[in-house]
């Protein structure tokens, strides 16, 4: 006798439910040893670079000769660039001390560095640099930029983060930046301000140490680190709450599983550094498979 379509669907549904139940009860606890390590609480994001910089423009046409090594710090009054034409040669001198660059991206005057708090989140987004670089022998017109002078004692990085991620960073707290996909070489900074809308936050990080390769870059991918915790590390999945408090299931030296209360020092979405365990303790990292009483 043939089953109707609805009966077939019902039979399949029942079999699926049975499969899920059997799968649940056949799960076995997985163990992992508590070991000393390091847990980094951070977020990976692209940052907008805002420098304390001034662009100097030519007031004459001609062929340029670069007189100063780009990336080095000029003192006030040093020769920087010369513009030559049929009528005269004009030398431009450093207006103040700072790093010299002959590169421009058109965004140098987009922000007032002393008034960054006045801008909205959207102002920091979707900016497209148009980078150009001068070389000796190039022809320029009056009004063209000819060099840029940068204060290497002050630079800001603006990260656009979801509000929930930005909540981990507090104004005036110390943070660390490490350029993505590079060996660890941390740069210390501080949270200068947070500007938010309903969904996103512009996180302004001030840094007082300038690196050479920031001179001509407008966007850099960083790991923005809020904390680095060191101690006994366990997976976040291992910890749960009972009426006794928060803790983990530990296998003692007799092979018996027991609950152990823990103090959480800190961590990230995957791992925690805790107190209350001994080095090498075997803990269950998937406690949900056991019928162990839980509180709220």
Buried (B, 14 or more C-beta within 10 A) or exposed (E): EEEEEEEEEEEEEEEEEEEEEEEEEEEEBBBBEBEEEEBBBBBEBEBBBBBBBBBBEBEBBBBBBBBBEBBEBBEEEBEBBBBBEEEEEBEBBBBEBBBBBBBBBBBBEBBEBEEBEEBEBEBBEEBEBEEEEBEEEBEBEEEBBBBBBBBBEBBBBBBBBEEEBBEBBEEEEEBBBBBEEEEEEEBEBBBBBBBBEEEBBBBBBBBEEBBEEBBBBBEBEBBBBBBBBEBBBBBBBBBBEBEEEBBBBBBEEEEEBEBBEBEBBBBBEEBBBBEBBEEEBBBBBBBEBEEEEEEE
